[in-house]
Amino acid sequence: MSPNERRALIAAAAAIGLSMTPADAARLVEPTGFAEMRQLVEAHPEIDQAIFPGLSAAPLLMGGKKAALKPQDVFNTSLWTGNNAVRSITSGIDSGEGSLVWIKGRTVGYGHVLVDSVRGASNFLETDTSSAQQNDGQTINGLTSGGYTLGSRVNVNGSGYNYAGWQFRRAPKFFDIIQYSGNGASSGRQIAHGLGVKPGMIFIKRTNTAANWVVYHHSMGANFHNVLNSYAEFVTGGMWSNTEPTDAHFTVGGGS
């Protein structure tokens, strides 16, 4: 534990009425103090939040490292009935780490809506069309530390209609969001990602003009791709330059 983290732990303990000395703080992160530290942060998650702000799971100090994120820290499904007014959806996902929100009306016939923290909450894409991204602050108008904020548009929040929203948080070995500009190379361009493992699935969509969605799936391999906004099966082609992704990058061809 660094000196700053030790001071944060002592201050957080004092804020809830617990007396803690520097020696106490140091002892709690030694192997003999792990069980006591676990009990402390389970009873008082705000202590852990003071040390690791922005993490939604109150990770425990285990061997000097934060415990692994849980599924609910990085993915959430929310259901709501629209009210045609600005409102917050609480998912428990912290968009400060980066996230994507995917919304679909369950009882109204509008397309899927996708926004993310890289392009900005007001810029949305639709998976059932090749259209470029659209800008509308009354669709989704904010990604927050605990979820997202809806506008009044009927595709996400029409009065009396039912909706589902799925939120994915950026996290190693789970999910990443990459934005890049094309260079026209016909094959072999490598795009870096931050997963740290080989991706199981990749979605690519051109945002500044109309173009099909392109999908990679590990079960089909890099010789095949799918067009998400169509009913067609996977087809062969050079979208991935016939090169499997790695734990550091994926490879694209010259398709649009």
C-alpha positions as CSV (number, residue, x, y, z in Angstrom):
1,M,0.0,0.0,0.0
2,S,1.4,3.4,-0.9
3,P,1.6,6.2,1.6
4,N,-1.3,8.1,-0.2
5,E,-3.5,4.9,0.0
6,R,-2.6,4.5,3.7
7,R,-3.6,8.1,4.4
8,A,-6.8,7.6,2.4
9,L,-7.7,4.5,4.4
10,I,-7.1,6.2,7.8
11,A,-9.2,9.2,6.7
12,A,-12.0,7.0,5.5
13,A,-12.0,5.1,8.7
14,A,-12.1,8.3,10.7
15,A,-15.1,9.6,8.7
16,I,-17.2,6.6,9.9
17,G,-16.0,6.8,13.5
18,L,-13.2,4.2,13.4
19,S,-9.8,5.0,15.0
20,M,-6.9,3.8,12.9
21,T,-3.2,4.5,13.2
22,P,-0.6,4.2,10.4
23,A,0.6,1.0,12.0
24,D,-3.0,-0.4,11.9
25,A,-3.3,0.5,8.2
26,A,0.0,-1.2,7.4
27,R,-1.0,-4.3,9.3
28,L,-4.3,-4.7,7.5
29,V,-2.6,-5.2,4.1
30,E,-0.1,-7.7,5.4
31,P,-1.0,-11.4,4.9
32,T,-1.9,-11.8,8.5
33,G,-4.4,-8.9,8.2
34,F,-6.3,-9.9,5.0
35,A,-9.2,-11.5,6.8
36,E,-9.7,-8.4,9.0
37,M,-9.4,-6.1,6.0
38,R,-12.0,-8.2,4.2
39,Q,-14.4,-7.9,7.0
40,L,-13.8,-4.2,7.3
41,V,-14.4,-3.3,3.7
42,E,-17.4,-5.6,3.4
43,A,-19.0,-3.8,6.4
44,H,-17.9,-0.4,5.2
45,P,-17.5,-0.3,1.3
46,E,-17.0,3.5,1.5
47,I,-13.5,2.8,2.9
48,D,-12.5,0.9,-0.2
49,Q,-14.1,3.6,-2.4
50,A,-11.9,6.2,-0.7
51,I,-8.8,4.2,-1.7
52,F,-9.9,3.1,-5.2
53,P,-12.4,5.8,-6.3
54,G,-14.5,5.0,-9.4
55,L,-14.6,1.2,-8.9
56,S,-18.1,0.0,-8.4
57,A,-17.4,-3.3,-6.6
58,A,-15.5,-2.3,-3.5
59,P,-12.6,-4.6,-4.4
60,L,-10.7,-6.0,-1.4
61,L,-7.0,-5.7,-0.9
62,M,-5.6,-9.1,-1.5
63,G,-1.9,-9.5,-1.5
64,G,-1.5,-5.8,-2.4
65,K,-3.8,-6.2,-5.4
66,K,-7.5,-5.5,-6.0
67,A,-9.8,-8.5,-6.3
68,A,-11.1,-9.5,-9.7
69,L,-14.1,-7.6,-11.0
70,K,-17.4,-9.4,-10.7
71,P,-19.9,-9.9,-13.7
72,Q,-22.2,-7.2,-12.2
73,D,-19.4,-4.7,-12.2
74,V,-19.0,-4.9,-16.0
75,F,-22.4,-5.9,-17.4
76,N,-26.0,-5.1,-16.6
77,T,-29.4,-5.6,-18.0
78,S,-32.1,-2.9,-17.1
79,L,-35.8,-2.9,-17.9
80,W,-38.1,0.1,-17.8
81,T,-41.4,1.5,-19.0
82,G,-41.0,4.8,-20.9
83,N,-42.3,8.1,-19.5
84,N,-41.4,10.5,-22.3
85,A,-39.3,12.6,-19.9
86,V,-35.6,12.9,-19.0
87,R,-34.8,10.1,-16.5
88,S,-31.9,8.2,-15.1
89,I,-31.4,4.4,-15.4
90,T,-29.4,2.9,-12.6
91,S,-27.3,0.0,-13.8
92,G,-24.4,0.1,-11.3
93,I,-21.9,0.4,-14.2
94,D,-19.3,3.1,-13.9
95,S,-18.9,4.8,-17.2
96,G,-15.8,6.6,-16.0
97,E,-13.9,3.5,-17.0
98,G,-15.6,3.6,-20.4
99,S,-18.8,1.9,-21.4
100,L,-21.3,1.1,-24.1
101,V,-25.1,1.2,-23.8
102,W,-27.4,-0.8,-26.1
103,I,-31.1,-0.2,-26.0
104,K,-34.1,-1.8,-27.7
105,G,-37.8,-1.2,-27.4
106,R,-39.6,-4.4,-26.4
107,T,-43.1,-3.2,-27.3
108,V,-42.4,-0.5,-29.9
109,G,-41.0,-1.0,-33.4
110,Y,-37.9,1.1,-33.4
111,G,-34.3,0.1,-34.1
112,H,-31.5,-0.8,-31.7
113,V,-29.7,2.2,-30.3
114,L,-26.0,2.1,-29.3
115,V,-24.0,4.8,-27.6
116,D,-20.6,4.7,-26.0
117,S,-18.2,6.8,-24.0
118,V,-15.7,7.2,-26.7
119,R,-18.0,8.8,-29.3
120,G,-20.1,10.6,-26.7
121,A,-23.5,9.8,-25.4
122,S,-25.5,11.9,-27.9
123,N,-24.0,10.1,-30.9
124,F,-25.9,6.9,-31.5
125,L,-25.7,4.0,-34.0
126,E,-28.4,1.5,-35.0
127,T,-27.5,-2.1,-35.6
128,D,-30.3,-2.8,-38.1
129,T,-29.2,-0.2,-40.6
130,S,-26.0,0.9,-42.5
131,S,-26.6,4.5,-41.6
132,A,-23.9,6.8,-40.2
133,Q,-24.1,7.8,-36.6
134,Q,-26.7,10.3,-35.6
135,N,-26.5,13.0,-33.0
136,D,-29.5,13.6,-30.7
137,G,-29.2,14.5,-27.1
138,Q,-32.8,13.5,-26.4
139,T,-32.0,9.8,-27.1
140,I,-29.3,9.2,-24.5
141,N,-27.9,12.3,-23.1
142,G,-25.5,11.1,-20.5
143,L,-23.3,8.2,-19.2
144,T,-22.8,8.4,-15.5
145,S,-20.9,6.8,-12.7
146,G,-23.9,4.5,-12.0
147,G,-25.7,4.1,-15.3
148,Y,-27.0,6.5,-17.9
149,T,-29.6,9.2,-18.6
150,L,-32.3,8.9,-21.2
151,G,-34.0,11.7,-23.2
152,S,-37.6,11.7,-24.3
153,R,-37.3,10.0,-27.7
154,V,-39.7,7.2,-28.4
155,N,-36.8,4.9,-29.5
156,V,-35.6,4.8,-25.9
157,N,-38.3,6.3,-23.6
158,G,-41.7,6.6,-25.2
159,S,-44.6,6.9,-22.8
160,G,-46.1,3.5,-21.9
161,Y,-43.6,1.4,-24.0
162,N,-41.3,-1.2,-22.5
163,Y,-37.6,-1.2,-23.1
164,A,-34.4,-3.2,-22.3
165,G,-30.9,-1.7,-21.9
166,W,-27.6,-3.6,-21.8
167,Q,-24.5,-1.8,-20.5
168,F,-21.0,-3.1,-21.0
169,R,-18.1,-1.6,-19.1
170,R,-14.5,-1.5,-20.5
171,A,-12.5,-4.0,-18.6
172,P,-9.5,-6.3,-19.4
173,K,-10.5,-9.7,-20.7
174,F,-14.1,-8.6,-21.2
175,F,-14.8,-5.5,-23.4
176,D,-13.1,-2.6,-25.1
177,I,-14.1,0.2,-27.4
178,I,-11.7,1.3,-30.2
179,Q,-12.0,4.3,-32.6
180,Y,-9.7,4.7,-35.5
181,S,-9.6,6.5,-38.9
182,G,-9.3,4.4,-42.1
183,N,-6.2,4.7,-44.2
184,G,-7.3,2.8,-47.3
185,A,-4.7,0.0,-47.0
186,S,-6.0,-3.1,-48.8
187,S,-4.8,-5.5,-46.2
188,G,-2.7,-6.1,-43.1
189,R,-3.5,-3.1,-41.0
190,Q,-3.2,-3.8,-37.2
191,I,-5.6,-2.1,-34.8
192,A,-4.5,-2.2,-31.1
193,H,-7.0,-3.1,-28.4
194,G,-6.7,-3.3,-24.6
195,L,-8.4,-6.6,-23.8
196,G,-5.1,-8.5,-23.0
197,V,-6.6,-11.6,-24.5
198,K,-7.7,-12.7,-28.0
199,P,-11.2,-11.2,-28.7
200,G,-14.0,-13.7,-29.1
201,M,-16.1,-11.3,-31.1
202,I,-15.5,-8.0,-32.9
203,F,-18.0,-5.5,-34.3
204,I,-16.9,-2.7,-36.7
205,K,-19.0,0.2,-38.0
206,R,-18.0,3.2,-40.0
207,T,-19.5,6.2,-38.3
208,N,-19.1,9.2,-40.5
209,T,-21.0,7.8,-43.5
210,A,-23.2,4.8,-44.4
211,A,-21.5,1.4,-44.4
212,N,-22.4,-2.1,-43.3
213,W,-21.6,-3.4,-39.8
214,V,-18.9,-6.1,-40.0
215,V,-18.6,-8.9,-37.4
216,Y,-15.8,-11.4,-36.5
217,H,-16.6,-14.4,-34.4
218,H,-14.0,-16.8,-33.1
219,S,-16.1,-19.9,-33.9
220,M,-15.9,-19.0,-37.6
221,G,-12.4,-17.6,-37.8
222,A,-10.7,-14.8,-39.7
223,N,-11.6,-16.1,-43.1
224,F,-15.2,-15.2,-42.5
225,H,-17.3,-12.2,-41.6
226,N,-20.9,-11.4,-41.0
227,V,-22.9,-8.3,-41.9
228,L,-24.9,-7.5,-38.8
229,N,-27.5,-5.3,-40.5
230,S,-28.6,-8.2,-42.8
231,Y,-30.1,-11.6,-42.5
232,A,-27.2,-13.3,-44.4
233,E,-25.0,-16.0,-43.0
234,F,-21.2,-15.5,-42.5
235,V,-19.3,-15.2,-45.8
236,T,-15.7,-15.5,-46.8
237,G,-13.7,-12.4,-47.6
238,G,-10.7,-10.3,-46.7
239,M,-12.3,-8.1,-44.0
240,W,-9.8,-9.5,-41.4
241,S,-7.0,-10.1,-43.9
242,N,-7.4,-13.8,-43.1
243,T,-5.5,-13.1,-39.9
244,E,-6.7,-14.1,-36.5
245,P,-6.7,-11.4,-33.8
246,T,-4.2,-11.6,-30.9
247,D,-4.2,-10.4,-27.3
248,A,-2.9,-7.0,-28.5
249,H,-4.5,-6.2,-31.9
250,F,-6.8,-7.3,-34.7
251,T,-6.1,-7.0,-38.4
252,V,-8.3,-5.4,-41.0
253,G,-8.4,-5.3,-44.8
254,G,-9.6,-2.6,-47.1
255,G,-13.4,-3.1,-46.8
256,S,-15.7,-0.3,-45.9
